Amino acid sequence: MKYSYILLIIIPVVLFSCKKRSQKLEASEVYQSYTMSYDENDDKTTYTVMFRKKDSDGKIVKLTKGANVSVDGHTMERNGINYTHSISGLDTLATFIFTDNDGNIYTNEVTDARYIGNDYHYYIPKSSSFYWDWLGAEIWVNESVELDFRSNVDDGTGNSYSSAALWDEEITISATSMTDITVGEANAEIRRVYTNPTGEFSAAGGIAKSEFIGLTNIVEFY
């Protein structure tokens, strides 16, 4: 009788859990995230869409039958937690169309981020602070610049730096922030991120942004 009692308790819980996972999410609860990213290293533009429940930190959701998302007329396929598509070359304007289960259509355009490139830097002393400037314009409204160092010595670990200050032309890197960077060669990866200020989102909101990833440079920390 003891085992039968436990079984009766477990079965409703399992059934309840399955029912809860299959609940329909209203379109007004879907937070939309659109990204167009150009990588100069492989001359390719990648489009990425992610849907979340209610806000930017919500649970990741997938589209059910009847709903779809496309970019420039191409239906985007689910790839892990995202919907993706890619083309060769640089795209300057992408039109994303999200159609929900009720046939409502949301159209969002994403314009390209401006060019950025790594200026020449090679030997970097870990004991001294320095400024990392770049090739391309200073930071404008709704822009930020991100710089990553990825070690070629160990497993690719590294540090990330960024600036979103208007008119900045360089990123300040302090000596104290480099204490855990491995001595030796590393990849310096730089990108400009532009958050597109307009969009047609559901009541839950959304974001549309573009990235320009400049050519990777090799640096050496000592």
C-alpha positions as CSV (number, residue, x, y, z in Angstrom):
1,M,0.0,0.0,0.0
2,K,2.9,2.3,0.7
3,Y,4.2,2.0,-2.9
4,S,0.7,2.5,-4.4
5,Y,0.2,5.7,-2.4
6,I,3.5,7.2,-3.7
7,L,2.6,6.3,-7.2
8,L,-0.7,8.1,-7.0
9,I,1.0,11.2,-5.8
10,I,3.7,11.2,-8.6
11,I,1.4,10.6,-11.6
12,P,-0.7,13.8,-11.2
13,V,2.5,15.9,-10.7
14,V,3.9,14.5,-14.0
15,L,0.7,15.1,-15.8
16,F,0.4,18.6,-14.4
17,S,4.0,19.4,-15.4
18,C,3.4,18.3,-19.0
19,K,0.2,20.3,-19.2
20,K,2.0,23.4,-17.9
21,R,4.8,23.2,-20.5
22,S,2.3,23.0,-23.4
23,Q,0.5,26.3,-22.5
24,K,0.2,28.8,-25.3
25,L,2.0,32.1,-24.9
26,E,0.2,35.1,-26.0
27,A,2.0,37.3,-28.6
28,S,1.8,40.3,-26.3
29,E,4.0,38.3,-23.8
30,V,6.8,37.7,-26.4
31,Y,9.9,39.8,-26.0
32,Q,11.6,40.1,-29.5
33,S,15.4,40.4,-30.0
34,Y,16.8,41.0,-33.5
35,T,20.5,41.2,-34.4
36,M,22.4,41.7,-37.7
37,S,26.1,41.0,-37.3
38,Y,28.8,41.5,-40.0
39,D,32.2,39.8,-39.4
40,E,35.0,41.2,-41.5
41,N,37.1,38.1,-40.8
42,D,35.0,35.8,-42.9
43,D,33.0,38.5,-44.9
44,K,29.7,37.2,-43.7
45,T,26.5,38.7,-42.3
46,T,24.6,36.7,-39.7
47,Y,21.0,37.4,-38.6
48,T,19.9,36.2,-35.2
49,V,16.5,36.3,-33.6
50,M,15.6,35.2,-30.0
51,F,12.2,35.2,-28.3
52,R,11.7,35.4,-24.6
53,K,8.8,35.4,-22.2
54,K,7.7,38.9,-21.1
55,D,11.1,40.7,-21.0
56,S,14.8,40.6,-21.9
57,D,15.5,38.3,-18.9
58,G,12.6,36.0,-19.4
59,K,12.6,32.3,-20.3
60,I,13.6,31.5,-23.9
61,V,10.6,30.3,-26.0
62,K,10.3,28.7,-29.4
63,L,7.7,29.4,-32.0
64,T,4.9,26.9,-32.4
65,K,3.1,25.8,-35.6
66,G,1.7,28.7,-37.5
67,A,4.2,31.2,-36.2
68,N,7.4,32.1,-38.1
69,V,10.1,34.7,-38.5
70,S,11.9,35.7,-41.7
71,V,14.6,38.1,-42.8
72,D,14.6,39.7,-46.2
73,G,12.1,37.1,-47.4
74,H,14.1,34.1,-46.1
75,T,12.5,31.9,-43.4
76,M,14.8,31.6,-40.4
77,E,15.5,28.2,-39.0
78,R,15.8,27.4,-35.3
79,N,19.4,26.8,-34.3
80,G,19.6,25.9,-30.6
81,I,18.0,28.8,-28.7
82,N,18.0,31.2,-31.7
83,Y,16.6,31.5,-35.2
84,T,19.4,32.2,-37.6
85,H,20.2,32.9,-41.3
86,S,23.5,34.1,-42.9
87,I,24.7,35.5,-46.3
88,S,28.0,36.3,-47.8
89,G,29.2,39.9,-47.7
90,L,28.0,43.0,-45.9
91,D,24.3,43.8,-45.5
92,T,23.3,47.4,-44.7
93,L,19.6,47.0,-44.1
94,A,17.7,43.9,-42.9
95,T,13.9,43.6,-42.7
96,F,12.7,41.0,-40.1
97,I,9.1,39.9,-40.1
98,F,7.6,38.0,-37.2
99,T,4.2,36.4,-37.7
100,D,2.5,35.1,-34.6
101,N,-0.1,32.2,-34.3
102,D,-3.0,34.7,-34.8
103,G,-1.6,36.1,-38.0
104,N,-0.4,39.3,-36.5
105,I,2.7,40.7,-38.3
106,Y,5.5,42.6,-36.7
107,T,8.1,44.2,-39.0
108,N,11.4,45.5,-37.7
109,E,14.2,47.0,-39.8
110,V,17.8,46.9,-38.7
111,T,20.5,49.1,-40.2
112,D,24.2,48.3,-40.2
113,A,26.7,49.4,-37.6
114,R,29.5,51.6,-38.8
115,Y,32.9,50.3,-39.7
116,I,35.5,49.7,-37.0
117,G,39.0,48.1,-37.1
118,N,41.9,47.3,-34.9
119,D,44.7,49.9,-35.0
120,Y,48.2,48.5,-34.7
121,H,49.1,47.2,-31.2
122,Y,51.3,44.3,-30.5
123,Y,53.5,44.3,-27.3
124,I,51.4,45.0,-24.3
125,P,52.9,45.3,-20.8
126,K,50.6,43.9,-18.2
127,S,52.1,46.2,-15.5
128,S,51.0,49.5,-17.2
129,S,47.7,51.0,-18.1
130,F,47.2,52.0,-21.7
131,Y,44.7,53.2,-24.2
132,W,43.4,51.0,-27.1
133,D,42.3,53.2,-30.0
134,W,40.7,51.9,-33.2
135,L,40.3,52.6,-36.9
136,G,37.0,54.3,-37.7
137,A,34.8,57.0,-36.2
138,E,34.3,57.9,-32.6
139,I,31.3,56.5,-30.7
140,W,28.0,58.1,-31.6
141,V,24.5,58.0,-30.1
142,N,23.2,54.4,-29.4
143,E,26.6,52.9,-30.1
144,S,29.2,51.1,-28.0
145,V,32.6,49.5,-28.8
146,E,33.6,46.2,-27.3
147,L,37.1,44.7,-27.1
148,D,38.0,41.1,-26.2
149,F,41.3,39.5,-25.6
150,R,41.4,35.7,-26.1
151,S,44.5,33.9,-25.1
152,N,46.3,31.7,-27.7
153,V,48.3,30.1,-24.9
154,D,45.6,28.4,-22.8
155,D,42.0,27.6,-23.6
156,G,41.0,30.9,-25.0
157,T,40.1,32.6,-21.8
158,G,40.6,36.4,-21.6
159,N,39.2,39.7,-20.7
160,S,36.5,42.0,-22.1
161,Y,36.4,45.8,-22.2
162,S,33.9,48.2,-23.6
163,S,33.0,51.9,-23.9
164,A,29.6,53.6,-24.6
165,A,30.7,57.1,-23.8
166,L,29.7,59.6,-26.6
167,W,32.6,60.8,-28.7
168,D,35.1,58.3,-27.2
169,E,37.9,57.2,-29.6
170,E,39.6,54.7,-27.3
171,I,39.1,52.3,-24.5
172,T,41.1,52.7,-21.3
173,I,42.6,49.4,-20.0
174,S,44.0,49.5,-16.5
175,A,46.9,47.5,-15.3
176,T,44.8,46.0,-12.5
177,S,42.3,44.6,-15.0
178,M,45.0,42.6,-16.7
179,T,46.4,40.7,-13.7
180,D,44.6,37.5,-14.8
181,I,45.5,37.7,-18.5
182,T,48.0,34.9,-19.5
183,V,51.4,36.1,-20.7
184,G,51.9,35.4,-24.4
185,E,50.0,35.8,-27.6
186,A,46.3,36.6,-27.7
187,N,43.6,37.5,-30.2
188,A,42.3,41.0,-30.0
189,E,38.7,41.1,-31.2
190,I,36.9,44.4,-31.6
191,R,33.3,45.2,-32.5
192,R,31.0,48.2,-32.8
193,V,27.4,47.7,-31.6
194,Y,24.6,49.9,-32.7
195,T,21.2,49.7,-31.0
196,N,18.5,50.6,-33.5
197,P,16.2,53.1,-31.7
198,T,13.0,52.2,-33.5
199,G,11.1,49.0,-33.9
200,E,7.6,47.4,-34.1
201,F,7.5,45.1,-31.0
202,S,4.7,43.4,-29.1
203,A,3.5,44.8,-25.7
204,A,6.4,42.9,-24.1
205,G,8.9,45.1,-26.0
206,G,12.1,44.1,-27.8
207,I,15.5,45.2,-29.1
208,A,17.0,45.6,-32.6
209,K,20.8,45.9,-32.9
210,S,23.6,45.5,-35.4
211,E,27.3,44.7,-35.1
212,F,30.4,45.3,-37.2
213,I,33.2,43.0,-36.1
214,G,36.6,44.2,-37.3
215,L,39.6,42.1,-38.4
216,T,41.1,40.2,-35.4
217,N,44.6,41.3,-34.4
218,I,47.3,39.3,-32.6
219,V,48.9,40.9,-29.6
220,E,51.4,39.7,-27.1
221,F,51.2,40.3,-23.3
222,Y,54.4,40.4,-21.3
